[in-house]
Amino acid sequence: MMVDKHSVGIDVDKKTFKVCLMKQTEDKKKVLGSRTFSNSTTGFDELMSWSSGKLKEASAHYVMEATGV
């Protein structure tokens, strides 16, 4: 039996960051939501509130690309 896996992909730029929340089950992947946030403390607080609401009690891995900047 496979446990559902959740991940949040994050693309950061100077003024905003975009996220996509996905759920992976044994046989499929499903986008649960996507959204753009302000690249600020408020934006990160909004991300945590938004993702908590979507995830309910599940946990997730938050991932982003390393750009070398």
C-alpha positions in Angstrom: 0.0 0.0 0.0 1.4 3.4 -1.1 0.9 6.4 1.1 -0.2 9.6 -0.7 2.7 12.0 -1.2 2.3 15.8 -1.4 4.8 18.3 -2.7 4.8 22.1 -3.2 7.0 23.3 -6.1 8.1 26.9 -5.7 9.4 29.3 -8.4 10.9 32.4 -6.9 11.5 35.7 -8.6 12.3 39.2 -7.4 8.7 40.4 -6.6 6.7 37.2 -6.4 6.9 33.4 -6.0 4.6 30.9 -7.7 3.6 27.6 -6.2 2.0 24.4 -7.3 0.7 21.9 -4.8 0.5 18.3 -6.1 -0.7 15.0 -4.7 0.8 11.7 -5.9 -1.0 8.4 -5.4 0.1 5.0 -6.5 -1.5 5.4 -10.0 -1.8 9.1 -10.7 -0.7 12.7 -9.9 -3.2 15.5 -9.3 -2.7 19.3 -9.0 -4.5 20.4 -5.9 -3.9 24.1 -6.6 -1.5 26.8 -7.7 -1.1 30.4 -6.7 1.2 33.4 -6.9 2.3 35.2 -3.7 4.2 38.3 -2.9 7.9 37.7 -2.2 7.7 39.1 1.3 7.1 38.0 4.9 3.4 38.4 4.3 3.5 36.3 1.2 5.3 33.5 3.0 2.7 33.6 5.8 -0.1 33.5 3.1 1.6 30.4 1.5 1.6 28.6 4.8 -2.0 29.4 5.5 -3.1 28.5 1.9 -1.1 25.2 1.8 -2.3 24.2 5.3 -5.9 24.6 4.2 -5.3 22.5 1.1 -3.4 19.8 2.9 -5.6 19.4 5.9 -3.7 17.0 8.1 -1.2 15.8 5.5 2.4 16.8 5.3 4.3 18.0 2.2 7.8 18.5 0.9 8.5 22.1 -0.2 10.9 22.2 -3.1 12.6 24.9 -5.2 15.2 25.1 -7.9 18.8 26.1 -6.9 19.7 28.9 -9.3 23.3 29.6 -8.2 22.6 33.3 -7.7 
